[in-house]
Amino acid sequence: MLRSLGVALLDLLYPPRCAACGEAGEPFCASCAEALVSPGEGCPRCGRPGRAATCGACLLHPPSFEAVQAGGLFGGPLADAIHALKYADRPALARPLGRWLADRVSLPPGAMVVAVPLGRRRRLTRGYDQAGRLAEQLARATGAPRLAGALRRVRETPPQVGRSRAARAANVAGAFAADPRRVAGRELVLVDDVVTTGATADAAARALLAAGARRVTVVALARAE
């Protein structure tokens, strides 16, 4: 009750603002919310937008995760909000965006939440791990337990932006390790901000499965086309 009163007081003193444009509204104002694009139908495995059939990439190289769910397609206000969360020193946006995401995805029964971790260097530079903050808020909003620290990045990797599908996969191969004592036998939901080719999620899911996880699905704020 005290926490709820504190949040209400903060909202009164600092009215919620749109994560994309800064106008009144949380996490998006009416105009930005109208501009968001639903993922719609797509590959049932990686979530790639298009027809509702398994895409060629998943047929040739099935990913380690079972499926991808996203709040929307990457672009417009959603891309602006994610950029603000990651690069504009606005970790507080994880709370409204995590709640927004919780309303748009369906977690498997009994699943536990794990975040795709940042490398130590980038986490120190940024001051926080945006996927970890999102995972925390998603867990709170859905009531799912969160396994903080169960997955770690054991190798620093350069950013994925601008790399081809093959280069992305090579860049993150072997970059993650999971704690078998924490994940063995568990149904897991892997949380990240954006899924593009799925290479990072695949590498992280592979590490979780190697540590004994029963199944891994992926949830992200956005799916890139």
N, C-alpha and C positions, 0 to 999 in steps of 0.2 A: 504493500500500500504506500509506504514511504517513497519507494522508487517511482511509482506511478505519479505521485504528487510532485516529485522532483522533476520528472519529465514534463508534466503539465506546466509547471512554473517556467521551465526553460522555454517551452513552446510559446508561452505568453510573453516572455521577455525578448525572445529571439524567434519570431514567427518562422515556421518551416518554409524553406525556399527550394525551388526546383533545382535538382542536381545538374540539369543541363544549361539552363539560361539564367537562373537566379531570381526569377519571378516567384510570386506567392504560389505555394503548392508543394507537396511532398509525396513521393520523390520527384514527381513531374507536375508541372503546371498543366492546365487544361489544354493549351495549344501544343505543348511538347508531347503530352500523353496521346493526343490525337495523331501525332506524326509517327508514333512507334509502329513498327512492323512486326507482326506475329511470325514466328518461324514457319508456321503452316506445315504442309506435308513435306516429307523428305525421307532420306535414307533411314530406315528404322534402327540402323546400327550406329552410324556416326552423326546423324542429324543433318547431313548436307542437304540444303534446300533443293527442292525439285520434286520429281514424282516419288510417290510412296513405295519405293522398291529399293532393295539393297544396291548401293552404287558399285561401280566397277572397282574402285579402290578397295572397298571392304570385301568384295568377292576375291580379289587377288591376294590381299593381305589383311585378313580379318583382325581388327584391333583387339587388344586384351580386354577392353571394357565391353559391357553388354549393350549399352545405349547411351545417347546423349539427349538431355533435355535443356532447353534454353529459354530465358524469359522473352527474348526477341531477336530479330536479326540485327547484326552489327551495322551501325550507320545512324546518321541524324542525331536526335537528342540522346539516344542510348549510348552512342559512341562518345558524345560529349561528356555524359555523366561518368562513363568508365575512365575517360581521360582525366577528368577532374579527380576521381578517386585515386588513380595511380600516380599521376604526375603533378598535381596541383596542391599537394600537401593537405588533402581533405579526407582523412581517414574516417571522420564522423559520417560521411556519406554511406559507409558500409551498413549502418543501421537501417535507414529507409530503403536502400537498395536491396538489402538482404530480406526485408519483410516483403517488398514488392515481388522478389523472386519466389518467395515461399508461396505466394498466392497463385503462381503460374506453373509450378511444377508439382509432381506427385512423387514423394519418396517411397521406396519399397518398404513394406511393413517390417519393423524391427531393424531397419538400417541405421548405421552409425555414420557420422559425418567426418570426413577427412579433407584437409585442404592441400592443394598443390603448393608446396613451399617455395619461397624465393631462395635464391642463393644468399649466403651470409653477406657478401659484399654489397649486393643491391639492397638487402634489407637494412643494412647499416646506413647506406646512402639515403634511402627513402625514409627511414625512421620507423617503418611498419611494413607488415606483409598484408597487402590488400586482400588476397585470397583467404588468408587466415581470418581477417576481420569479417569477410563475407560469410565464411563457414560458421563462425561464431553466431552471427545474427540469424542465419538460416536455421541453425540448430535451435536457437531460442524460439524462433517463430513457429517452428514445426513440432517442437518438443522432442526432437531426435537427439540422442546423446552425441557429443562431439569427442573425437579421439585426437586431442591436441598433441602434436609431437610424435605421432605414430609413424609418420612418413617424413623423411628428411632428404635434402638434396646433398649428395655426397661429392658432387663435382660441379664447380662453377661453369655456367654455360653463357655464351654471348646471347643477346636478344634474338628472338626468332623472326622479328619483323624483316621483311624483304627477302627471306630465304625461300627456296623452292621446297616442294613437299619432301623430296629425298634429302635435301640439306637439313631441313628441320628435324627429320627423323634421326639423322646421323648426329646432329648437334646435341640431342638429349638422350641418346642411347646410353644406358648405364648410369644416368645422372642421379637416380633415386635409389633409396634403400628404405625398407620398412621393418618395424620391430615385430617379429613373429609373436611375441608374448602379448602384443596389443591387438593384432589383427587376425590371427589364425581362427578360421572357422566363422568369420563374421561377414555379414552383408554390409557393404560399404558404399557410401555416396561420396564421390570425389568432386570437390568444388574448385572452380577457377573463374576468372572474370570473363575470358573469351576463349572459345574453341574455334580454331581456324582449320587446319588440316587434321587436328586431333593427335599430332605427334607427341606433344608434351603429355596429354592425358593418357595416351597409350603407354608411354614409358613409365609414367607414375603408376598406372594400373598394373603394368607388368611386374613392378617391384612389389606391389601389395599382394598380388596373386602368388608370387614366388615366396612370400613370407607366410602363405597359408590362408589368405582371405578367400572366402567362398565365392563371392561375386562382387564385381565393381561396376557401378553405373556412374555417369558423369552429369553434373549439373553446372551450368554456367549462366552468367547474366546474358551473354550474347553468343550467337552462332554466326560466324562470318560466312558469306556466300562463296 
